[in-house]
């Protein structure tokens, strides 16, 4: 059994932020992931703050950052070329990945942060292959339920809002049917 890594922080992908904003319950993220430094890379901020059909998105994101204590971080391109090389390698290998996802993946690989994303198809396997701690959007909802921060009905409401507003697709559409693939006790 692999020893559980303790991440420095949790890199938030734009989809997680967008899903919480869509539900109107963005302040819950800090309570659900209490005890962890929440980090948003500049590339993620650019993706999450732009929404052509919602001109208030940037304001909502800025409020969420302040309310949840999310730290905005520059992409560390001047610190190490390995991170930059990984960012561009990921772009050439998988055209489906957005800039924010690639930035989170590259930084997590070299800085040992965890990633919170809802990209179960691309980000989760990369994290598994590179020993990076990964929590999906559904995992975050389960963590909230386990901690007593939210109940199943609130979690389902957040999930439904993400599907409706963001056209999100998840392995299940009912939070009660979701079983995490790993122990979420450290979160």
N, C-alpha and C positions, 0 to 999 in steps of 0.2 A: 504494500500500500504506500502510495506517494505521500510524503509529509505535506501537510497543509501549509501553504504559504500565507503569510500575513501581508496583505497588500499595503502599500504606503498610502494610497488614496483610491478613490473610485472615479475613473474617467467616464463621464456621462456622454453618451451618444445623443444626437439630436432627436432621434425617434422617441427615446424615453422622456425627454423634456417635452416634446410635442404632445405625447400621449397624456401626460399629467396636465398640461395646459388645456388640452381639449376637454378634459373632464372638469375643469375649474377647481381642481383640488391640488394645485401645484405645491402648496405649502406642506402637504403631507410628506413629500419626499424627504425632507430633513428629519422628520420624526421616524420614518421607516428606516432610514439609513443612518440613524444617530450613532455617533462614535466613529464615523468615517469622514475623512476630508473629501468633499465633493468637488470635482475638478471639471471645468469645461475648457477645452482647447479652443483657440481662436477659430479654427476651421468649423468646429461644431457650432460656435456662436453664430457664425455667418449663415450656416444652414438653418439653424433653429429660429433665428430672428427674422428670416425672410419668409413671408407667406403672402402670395399675390392676392388671395381672397380675404385676407385678414390684416388690415393695416395696423391693428393694435398689437400684433404678435411681438414686435420688438419691445414695446412697453411691458407686456406681460412677462416676457423672458427676463428683462432687467429687474422687474419686481420679484420674480421667482428667485433670481440670483441673490438679491439682497435678503429676502425673507428666509431663504434656505442656507445662506452662508456659502454659496457656491463660488469657488475661486476660479477666476478666468486666468488661463495660462497661455502664454505664447508658445507656439510650436518651437521646440528647442533646436532649431536648425543651426544656430551658431555654436552649439555646445558639442555636438557630435555628428559626424557625417553618417554614421551607421543608421541613425533614426531617419534621416533624409533619404538615404539609399533604400531603406525598407519601405518608406512611404511611396516612392516611385516604383519599386519592384511590385508592390501590391497593386498599384494602378495598372501596370502592364499585364499582370497575371489575371486580374479579375475586374472587368469593366463595370460590373454591377455595383462595386463598392463606391460609396460617396467619399468626398474629401474628408469629412468628419470621421467616418468609420476608419478610413486608412490612417488618419492621424492618431486616433485612439489606439489602433492596433500597433503602429510603429512605436509610439511612446511607451505603451504597456510592455512591449517586448523587451525594451532596454532599461526601463525604469522600474519595472515590477509592480506597477499599479494594476488594479482590477479594472475591468470594463463592464459597464452596464449598458446593454443594448437590447433591441428586440430583433436583431438580425440573427436568427437561429440557424439559418442556412449557410452563411459565410463567416460571420465573426466567431460564433461558438466553436466550430471546428478548428479555426486558426488558433484560438486561445488554448484549446485542448492540446493541439500539436506543439505549442510553444510554452506550455506550463504557466499560462496566464489565468488568473482567477476570472471567471465570467459569471455574471448574473444577468439573466434575461428579464424583460419587463414583467413576465408572469411570475418569475422568482421574487421580484421586488414586491409584488402584491401579496404573495405567500408570506414573505418576511413580515410585511405589515400585519397580516392576519395573525401570524405566530406571536408577534410582539404585543398584540392587542391594540395596535394603533388604529386599525380599521377592522371592520367585520366583513363577512363574505358578501353581503349586499352592497356595501360601499366598493369593495374590490370589483365586483361584477359591474357596477355602474361606471367605474373608471375604465374597465376593459371595453364595455359597450361604447363608451364615448370615443375611445381610441379607434375602434372599428368604424364607427359612423363618421367621425370628423376627419380621420386620417386614412381611411380605407386600409387600415392595418389588418394584417393576416397573422394569426397565431396558430400554434399546434392544436389548440382547443378554443372554443368560443364560450365555454362556461368555466369559470375559475374553479368550481367544485370538481371538475373533471381533470384538472391539471395536477400532475404529480412531478415534483422536482426530480431531476436526475441525480442530484447530489444533496448532501447535508448542508442546509443553509444556516446552521446554528451559529456560525461565527459572524453572521451579519445581523 
